[in-house]
Amino acid sequence: QSALTQPDSVSGSPGQSITISCTGTSRDVGGYNYVSWYQQHPGKAPKLMIYDVSNRPSGVSNRFSGSKSGNTASLTISGLQSEDAADYYCSSYVSSNTYVFGSGTKVTVL
Amino acid sequence: EVQLVESGGVVVLPGGSLRLTCAASGFTLADTDMHWVRQAPGKGLEWVALISWDGDDTYYADSVRGRFTVSRDNSRNSLYLQMNNLKIEDTALYYCAKDGPGAYGLDYWGQGTPVTVSS
């Protein structure tokens, strides 16, 4: 159950779009459409942003979108805003009802 | 309003035991699977365990299997994590999280309870 690979940091200016990658294997990300994304501000609990690769929960801005190609899932934030500065984690079903999180990406709004 | 409130985190010696509790409100606990997730200080999230809605099925990360046991009492709206033979690397903030929409997404989280394993 090795952590999924994410870039340590991604940055962008307000209004720009950024994409965070989440790379796994055919045993996790590539094998199932069960990838979710979480936003975590310092000292706060994680918040679900995307589930099942590309679905947004009610209340989450449509500036957030998810996709997957092969063993890599991606989270795109469009129209970057200052409040988007946070840590982001992907997570995937692995097998036998076990799960794994990504290493996490710090998003900075310049 | 859905609320999850964890408790039970303390400082414990290596090899010791601890039971965490997650009190649920604002939804019917029996309707959903529940997870435990932890976060070591300054580190990322780590999935720990899953328990099915009725408690019949439990699953664990390799790092805790055989030492941790997840259970639930739906009549008391509570989820538990029994932690035995604790190791220094178990030091973390422990969150309970509710299984949400679709096949996989944790849609509500508690604020976490801190566990410190130290001599």
Chai-1 contact restraints between the chains, C-beta under 6 A:
chainA,res_idxA,chainB,res_idxB,connection_type,confidence,min_distance_angstrom,max_distance_angstrom,comment,restraint_id
A,Q1,B,A61,contact,1.0,0.0,6.0,A-B,restraint_1
A,Q1,B,D62,contact,1.0,0.0,6.0,A-B,restraint_2
A,Y34,B,A103,contact,1.0,0.0,6.0,A-B,restraint_3
A,Y34,B,Y104,contact,1.0,0.0,6.0,A-B,restraint_4
A,S36,B,Y104,contact,1.0,0.0,6.0,A-B,restraint_5
A,S36,B,G105,contact,1.0,0.0,6.0,A-B,restraint_6
A,A45,B,W109,contact,1.0,0.0,6.0,A-B,restraint_7
A,A45,B,Q111,contact,1.0,0.0,6.0,A-B,restraint_8
A,P46,B,W109,contact,1.0,0.0,6.0,A-B,restraint_9
A,L48,B,G105,contact,1.0,0.0,6.0,A-B,restraint_10
A,L48,B,L106,contact,1.0,0.0,6.0,A-B,restraint_11
A,L48,B,D107,contact,1.0,0.0,6.0,A-B,restraint_12
A,Y51,B,P101,contact,1.0,0.0,6.0,A-B,restraint_13
A,Y51,B,G102,contact,1.0,0.0,6.0,A-B,restraint_14
A,Y51,B,G105,contact,1.0,0.0,6.0,A-B,restraint_15
A,D52,B,G102,contact,1.0,0.0,6.0,A-B,restraint_16
A,D52,B,A103,contact,1.0,0.0,6.0,A-B,restraint_17
A,N55,B,G102,contact,1.0,0.0,6.0,A-B,restraint_18
A,P57,B,D107,contact,1.0,0.0,6.0,A-B,restraint_19
A,Y89,B,L45,contact,1.0,0.0,6.0,A-B,restraint_20
A,Y93,B,Y104,contact,1.0,0.0,6.0,A-B,restraint_21
A,N97,B,L50,contact,1.0,0.0,6.0,A-B,restraint_22
A,N97,B,Y59,contact,1.0,0.0,6.0,A-B,restraint_23
A,T98,B,Y59,contact,1.0,0.0,6.0,A-B,restraint_24
A,Y99,B,W47,contact,1.0,0.0,6.0,A-B,restraint_25
A,F101,B,L45,contact,1.0,0.0,6.0,A-B,restraint_26
A,F101,B,W47,contact,1.0,0.0,6.0,A-B,restraint_27
A,S103,B,G44,contact,1.0,0.0,6.0,A-B,restraint_28
A,G104,B,G44,contact,1.0,0.0,6.0,A-B,restraint_29
